[in-house]
Amino acid sequence: MARNEEKAQSMLNRFITMKQEEKRKPRERRPYLASECRDLTDAERWRSEILREIGAKVAEIQNEGLGEHRLRDLNDEINKLLRERSHWERRIVELGGRDYSRSSNAPLMTDLDGNIVAVPNPSGRGPGYRYFGAARKLPGVRELFDKPPEMRKRRTRYEIHKRINAGYYGYYDDEDGVLERLEAPAEKRMREEIVSEWHRVERVRREAMKGVVSGEVAAAGGHSGEAAREVLFEGVEEEVEEERKREEEKREREKGEEAGREFVAHVPLPDEKEIERMVLERKKKELLSKYASDSLLVEQEEAKEMLNVRR
């Protein structure tokens, strides 16, 4: 009995639906060209219809199991609807309506990670072609979203010096105190080594000074003499040499006084002015022999003889 009632209800519903469709006006088709529309309300209605179709197709293209051909067809249809929407928006502005191109943000292209990317004229399909949903994972499309490897730009000398601060030169190393704790043992050890070496050098130097003054280092050889000469620096050697000379002169004077004899010159000795003149003449000869030719020297000698010039 229930089965017959269900059949009756189903037939009644179909009858009511048929009567309602008879009363409706025939469904209008969207004009092929937006310029054919003359009514602003109709233009708004056709734009809304296009938006609903775009939403439905974008939801359908998210399914990766549709196959490559179906995904490409859906993506082409969505791009076609987007272009058609822009035509209707321009027509609405021409009819005095609202400018939707300013208020509505155009969908941005994003890669598989959700990052916004700019794909200018991909696939040669004209400017503004976009990929949606699973179409971005199709072969040949994924490569469009791959970012090219960033070329490492060589820094200029100005950029290098711009990053240099006091820390580059090590002025901030002692602020945290870590370096001081690490370097303290090594600094103590090095200080002790330097002090011990200084004491050793001073000890050997004093012994060398005593030996040089007494004349023992010059006569003595072996390891002690080499050690003494090793630690005597240039300034100290000069002092030791002067001290040794003074000691020798002192001994000579003492020997002369003991002999009680005076030195007597049996030949005439030149005075200081004569010695200076002789030295000057010798230097002149050396310079002339170095910078003048032999012929020039001969001519100079002849000229002096003619003029009766004596040296």
KEVOSE-818463 format. One line per field, with one value per residue (C-alpha): residue in three letters; x, y, z. Coordinates in Angstrom, 1 decimal. Last residue first. Layout:
BEGIN
type: c(ALA	...)
px: c(X	...)
py: c(Y	...)
pz: c(Z	...)
! end
This chain:
BEGIN
type: c(ARG	ARG	VAL	ASN	LEU	MET	GLU	LYS	ALA	GLU	GLU	GLN	GLU	VAL	LEU	LEU	SER	ASP	SER	ALA	TYR	LYS	SER	LEU	LEU	GLU	LYS	LYS	LYS	ARG	GLU	LEU	VAL	MET	ARG	GLU	ILE	GLU	LYS	GLU	ASP	PRO	LEU	PRO	VAL	HIS	ALA	VAL	PHE	GLU	ARG	GLY	ALA	GLU	GLU	GLY	LYS	GLU	ARG	GLU	ARG	LYS	GLU	GLU	GLU	ARG	LYS	ARG	GLU	GLU	GLU	VAL	GLU	GLU	GLU	VAL	GLY	GLU	PHE	LEU	VAL	GLU	ARG	ALA	ALA	GLU	GLY	SER	HIS	GLY	GLY	ALA	ALA	ALA	VAL	GLU	GLY	SER	VAL	VAL	GLY	LYS	MET	ALA	GLU	ARG	ARG	VAL	ARG	GLU	VAL	ARG	HIS	TRP	GLU	SER	VAL	ILE	GLU	GLU	ARG	MET	ARG	LYS	GLU	ALA	PRO	ALA	GLU	LEU	ARG	GLU	LEU	VAL	GLY	ASP	GLU	ASP	ASP	TYR	TYR	GLY	TYR	TYR	GLY	ALA	ASN	ILE	ARG	LYS	HIS	ILE	GLU	TYR	ARG	THR	ARG	ARG	LYS	ARG	MET	GLU	PRO	PRO	LYS	ASP	PHE	LEU	GLU	ARG	VAL	GLY	PRO	LEU	LYS	ARG	ALA	ALA	GLY	PHE	TYR	ARG	TYR	GLY	PRO	GLY	ARG	GLY	SER	PRO	ASN	PRO	VAL	ALA	VAL	ILE	ASN	GLY	ASP	LEU	ASP	THR	MET	LEU	PRO	ALA	ASN	SER	SER	ARG	SER	TYR	ASP	ARG	GLY	GLY	LEU	GLU	VAL	ILE	ARG	ARG	GLU	TRP	HIS	SER	ARG	GLU	ARG	LEU	LEU	LYS	ASN	ILE	GLU	ASP	ASN	LEU	ASP	ARG	LEU	ARG	HIS	GLU	GLY	LEU	GLY	GLU	ASN	GLN	ILE	GLU	ALA	VAL	LYS	ALA	GLY	ILE	GLU	ARG	LEU	ILE	GLU	SER	ARG	TRP	ARG	GLU	ALA	ASP	THR	LEU	ASP	ARG	CYS	GLU	SER	ALA	LEU	TYR	PRO	ARG	ARG	GLU	ARG	PRO	LYS	ARG	LYS	GLU	GLU	GLN	LYS	MET	THR	ILE	PHE	ARG	ASN	LEU	MET	SER	GLN	ALA	LYS	GLU	GLU	ASN	ARG	ALA	MET)
px: c(149.1	151.2	150.0	152.6	149.9	151.5	152.1	148.5	147.1	149.2	147.9	144.3	144.8	146.2	143.3	140.8	142.5	142.3	138.6	136.9	134.3	136.1	139.7	138.6	136.7	139.7	142.1	139.9	139.7	143.5	143.8	141.4	143.2	146.5	145.0	143.5	146.9	148.6	146.1	146.5	150.3	152.7	155.5	159.2	161.4	163.1	160.0	160.7	158.3	158.9	160.4	159.5	159.1	156.5	154.6	154.6	153.3	150.6	149.6	149.4	147.3	144.9	144.7	143.9	141.2	139.7	139.6	137.9	135.2	134.6	134.2	131.9	129.7	129.7	128.8	125.9	124.3	124.6	123.3	125.4	123.4	125.0	128.5	128.3	126.9	129.6	132.3	130.8	130.5	134.1	136.6	138.5	141.0	138.5	136.2	138.9	140.0	139.0	136.4	135.2	134.8	132.9	130.6	130.1	129.1	126.7	125.2	124.9	122.8	120.8	120.0	118.9	116.8	115.1	114.4	112.8	110.6	109.6	108.7	106.7	104.8	104.0	102.6	100.5	99.2	98.3	96.4	94.5	93.6	90.4	89.1	89.8	88.2	85.0	84.8	81.7	83.3	86.7	86.1	84.3	87.4	88.3	88.9	85.6	83.8	84.6	82.6	83.0	79.7	80.0	83.6	82.3	79.4	81.8	84.2	81.4	79.7	79.5	75.9	75.1	72.8	69.5	68.5	65.3	62.1	60.0	56.5	56.7	58.4	55.2	53.3	55.2	53.6	50.5	50.8	49.4	46.3	45.4	44.0	44.1	46.5	46.3	46.6	46.9	48.8	48.4	48.5	52.2	52.6	53.1	52.6	54.3	54.2	54.5	54.6	52.7	53.8	51.2	53.7	52.4	53.0	50.6	49.1	47.0	43.2	42.2	41.1	37.6	37.0	38.8	37.6	34.1	33.4	29.7	27.1	26.8	26.1	29.7	30.8	28.6	30.1	33.6	32.5	30.9	34.1	36.1	33.8	34.3	38.0	37.5	35.1	37.7	40.3	38.0	37.2	40.9	41.5	38.6	39.9	43.4	42.0	39.9	42.9	45.2	42.9	40.0	41.8	43.5	40.2	40.8	39.4	35.8	35.9	37.4	34.6	31.8	33.3	33.8	30.2	28.9	31.0	29.6	26.0	26.8	28.1	25.0	22.8	24.7	24.5	20.8	20.3	22.3	20.1	21.4	23.2	24.7	28.0	28.6	28.9	27.6	24.5	23.6	20.7	17.3	15.3	11.8	9.3	7.9	4.2	5.0	7.9	5.6	3.1	5.8	7.0	3.5	3.1	6.4	5.5	2.2	3.8	6.2	3.4	1.4	4.3	4.9	1.3	1.5	4.5	2.8	0.0)
py: c(72.0	74.2	76.3	77.3	78.3	76.1	73.3	73.5	73.4	70.4	68.5	69.3	68.1	64.8	64.4	65.1	62.5	59.9	60.4	62.0	60.5	57.9	59.1	62.7	61.6	59.6	62.4	64.9	62.6	62.3	66.1	66.5	64.0	65.8	69.1	67.8	66.2	69.5	71.4	68.9	69.1	66.9	65.1	66.0	62.9	61.8	61.9	61.5	59.6	60.2	57.6	56.9	53.1	52.9	55.9	54.4	51.0	52.8	54.8	51.6	49.9	52.8	52.8	49.1	49.6	52.4	50.3	47.5	49.8	51.2	47.7	46.7	49.8	49.0	45.3	46.5	48.5	45.7	43.0	40.8	37.6	35.5	36.8	35.5	32.2	31.8	32.6	30.1	27.3	27.3	30.0	32.1	34.7	37.4	36.4	36.7	40.3	41.6	43.9	41.2	38.7	41.1	42.1	38.5	37.6	40.5	39.4	35.8	36.9	39.4	36.8	34.3	36.8	37.8	34.2	33.6	36.7	35.7	32.2	33.4	35.9	33.2	30.9	33.7	34.7	31.1	30.7	34.1	33.6	31.6	33.7	36.9	35.7	34.9	38.3	39.5	42.9	41.6	40.7	43.9	45.8	42.9	44.8	43.5	44.4	48.1	48.1	46.7	46.2	49.3	48.3	45.3	47.2	49.9	47.3	45.8	42.6	40.0	39.1	35.5	34.4	33.2	29.9	30.4	29.9	27.0	28.1	27.7	24.3	22.9	23.7	21.4	18.3	19.2	20.2	23.7	22.2	20.6	23.9	26.8	28.1	31.5	33.2	37.0	37.7	35.2	31.5	31.3	28.7	31.4	35.1	36.5	34.1	36.3	34.3	34.5	31.8	29.1	26.2	24.8	28.2	31.2	33.3	36.1	36.4	39.9	42.1	43.4	47.0	48.7	46.3	46.4	49.9	50.4	51.2	54.0	51.8	52.1	51.0	47.9	47.2	47.2	44.8	42.6	42.4	41.6	38.8	37.4	37.3	35.4	33.0	32.2	31.6	29.3	27.4	27.0	25.6	23.2	21.9	21.4	19.5	17.3	16.5	15.7	13.4	14.1	12.5	15.7	17.2	20.9	21.6	21.1	23.9	26.3	25.2	26.0	29.3	30.4	29.5	31.5	34.5	34.2	34.3	37.4	39.1	38.2	39.6	42.9	43.3	42.6	45.3	47.8	47.3	47.7	44.3	43.8	45.2	42.3	40.0	36.4	37.4	35.2	32.9	33.5	30.8	30.6	32.3	30.3	29.1	25.9	25.2	25.5	23.1	20.5	20.8	20.2	17.1	15.7	16.2	14.5	11.5	11.1	11.4	8.7	6.4	6.8	6.1	2.9	1.7	2.4	0.0)
pz: c(-6.1	-8.3	-11.2	-13.7	-16.1	-18.8	-16.3	-15.0	-18.5	-19.3	-16.2	-17.1	-20.7	-19.4	-17.0	-19.8	-22.0	-19.2	-18.7	-15.8	-13.4	-11.3	-11.8	-11.0	-7.9	-6.6	-7.3	-5.5	-2.5	-2.3	-2.5	0.3	2.5	1.8	2.7	5.9	6.9	6.3	8.4	11.3	11.5	9.5	11.5	11.0	11.6	14.8	16.9	20.7	22.9	26.6	29.0	32.5	31.9	34.6	33.2	29.8	31.2	33.1	30.1	28.1	30.7	30.8	27.0	27.1	29.8	27.8	24.7	26.6	27.9	24.4	23.1	25.9	25.2	21.5	22.2	24.4	21.7	19.2	21.4	23.6	24.2	21.5	22.2	25.8	24.7	22.1	24.7	27.3	24.7	23.6	23.4	25.9	24.8	23.8	26.6	29.3	28.6	32.0	30.5	28.2	31.0	33.3	30.5	29.5	33.1	33.2	29.9	30.9	34.0	32.0	29.4	32.0	33.8	30.5	29.6	33.0	32.6	29.0	30.1	33.1	30.9	28.3	31.0	32.5	29.1	28.2	31.4	31.0	27.3	27.8	30.7	28.8	25.7	27.5	29.2	27.2	26.3	25.5	21.9	21.0	19.7	17.5	14.2	12.7	15.9	15.4	12.1	8.6	6.8	4.7	3.7	1.8	0.2	-1.0	-2.4	-4.5	-3.7	-6.4	-7.1	-6.4	-9.3	-7.9	-9.5	-11.6	-9.6	-10.7	-11.5	-15.2	-14.8	-13.2	-16.4	-18.7	-17.3	-15.3	-11.6	-12.1	-13.7	-10.4	-9.1	-11.5	-14.2	-15.6	-19.0	-18.6	-21.8	-24.7	-24.9	-25.6	-22.9	-20.2	-21.1	-18.0	-15.0	-11.9	-8.6	-5.4	-3.0	-2.1	-2.0	-5.4	-7.0	-6.9	-9.6	-8.3	-8.8	-9.9	-7.0	-7.4	-6.5	-9.4	-12.2	-10.8	-12.0	-11.1	-13.6	-16.2	-19.3	-20.3	-16.9	-17.2	-20.6	-19.2	-16.5	-19.2	-21.2	-18.0	-17.3	-20.8	-20.3	-17.0	-18.6	-21.3	-18.6	-16.8	-20.0	-20.8	-17.3	-17.7	-21.0	-19.6	-16.6	-18.9	-21.1	-18.1	-16.3	-13.9	-11.0	-9.8	-8.6	-7.9	-11.4	-10.2	-7.6	-10.2	-12.6	-10.2	-9.1	-12.7	-13.6	-10.6	-11.7	-15.2	-13.9	-11.8	-14.9	-16.8	-14.1	-13.9	-17.7	-17.5	-14.9	-17.0	-20.1	-23.6	-24.1	-27.6	-26.6	-24.3	-27.3	-27.3	-25.5	-22.5	-23.4	-22.1	-20.5	-21.9	-19.6	-16.8	-16.7	-18.5	-16.1	-13.1	-14.7	-15.3	-11.7	-10.4	-12.6	-11.6	-7.9	-8.4	-10.2	-7.3	-4.7	-6.5	-6.7	-3.0	-2.3	-4.4	-2.4	0.9	0.0)
! end
